[in-house]
Amino acid sequence: MKLINWFLVLLNKISKDKLLHFFFGTVLLALLLSVFNPLLSYGILVFIAAGKELIYDGYLGKGNVEVLDFTYTILPILLHLIH
């Protein structure tokens, strides 16, 4: 029971923005894996995540460039590799 409470407290500390990055990274990776081999899928996801942060957020000024946003977007790759 303590583990579940600890996990719920941890989840509450993660911002909604980071969870959205993780969710969309997961959805994109699932779609990419259904079409391409894993290595190519990982590369495309990293490229998309970096492009979103550098171009959309940085160059166009539509948001804040954050390394953690990039990290949460590509985190599903690590989970897929562990699986």
C-alpha positions as CSV (number, residue, x, y, z in Angstrom):
1,M,0.0,0.0,0.0
2,K,2.9,2.4,0.8
3,L,4.3,1.8,-2.7
4,I,1.0,2.7,-4.3
5,N,0.8,5.9,-2.3
6,W,4.4,6.8,-3.1
7,F,3.7,6.3,-6.8
8,L,0.6,8.4,-6.7
9,V,2.5,11.2,-4.9
10,L,5.2,11.0,-7.5
11,L,2.6,11.2,-10.3
12,N,1.1,14.3,-8.7
13,K,4.4,16.0,-8.8
14,I,4.8,15.6,-12.6
15,S,3.3,18.6,-14.4
16,K,0.5,18.1,-16.9
17,D,2.7,19.4,-19.6
18,K,5.3,16.7,-19.1
19,L,2.6,14.0,-18.9
20,L,1.2,15.3,-22.3
21,H,4.7,15.1,-23.8
22,F,5.0,11.5,-22.5
23,F,1.5,10.6,-23.8
24,F,2.1,12.0,-27.3
25,G,5.6,10.4,-27.4
26,T,4.0,7.1,-26.6
27,V,1.3,7.5,-29.3
28,L,3.8,8.6,-31.9
29,L,6.1,5.7,-31.1
30,A,3.3,3.2,-31.3
31,L,2.3,4.6,-34.7
32,L,5.9,4.6,-35.9
33,L,6.6,1.1,-34.7
34,S,3.5,-0.2,-36.6
35,V,5.1,1.2,-39.8
36,F,8.9,1.1,-39.4
37,N,11.5,-1.0,-37.7
38,P,12.3,0.0,-34.1
39,L,15.6,1.7,-34.8
40,L,14.1,3.9,-37.5
41,S,11.1,4.6,-35.3
42,Y,13.3,5.7,-32.4
43,G,15.3,8.0,-34.7
44,I,12.1,9.6,-36.2
45,L,10.7,10.2,-32.7
46,V,13.9,11.8,-31.5
47,F,13.9,14.0,-34.6
48,I,10.3,15.0,-34.1
49,A,10.8,15.8,-30.4
50,A,14.0,17.8,-31.1
51,G,12.3,19.7,-33.9
52,K,9.3,20.5,-31.8
53,E,11.5,22.0,-29.1
54,L,14.0,23.7,-31.3
55,I,11.9,25.0,-34.2
56,Y,8.3,25.3,-32.8
57,D,9.2,26.5,-29.3
58,G,12.6,28.1,-29.9
59,Y,12.7,29.6,-33.4
60,L,9.0,30.4,-33.8
61,G,8.7,31.4,-30.2
62,K,5.5,29.4,-29.6
63,G,6.7,28.1,-26.3
64,N,9.7,27.5,-24.0
65,V,12.5,25.3,-25.1
66,E,12.9,22.7,-22.3
67,V,15.2,19.7,-22.1
68,L,12.7,18.0,-19.9
69,D,9.9,18.3,-22.5
70,F,12.3,16.6,-25.0
71,T,13.1,14.0,-22.4
72,Y,9.5,13.1,-21.6
73,T,8.7,12.9,-25.3
74,I,11.4,10.3,-26.0
75,L,11.1,8.5,-22.7
76,P,8.7,5.9,-24.3
77,I,11.8,4.7,-26.3
78,L,13.5,3.6,-23.1
79,L,10.3,1.8,-21.9
80,H,10.1,0.0,-25.3
81,L,13.8,-1.0,-25.1
82,I,13.2,-2.4,-21.5
83,H,10.2,-4.3,-22.7
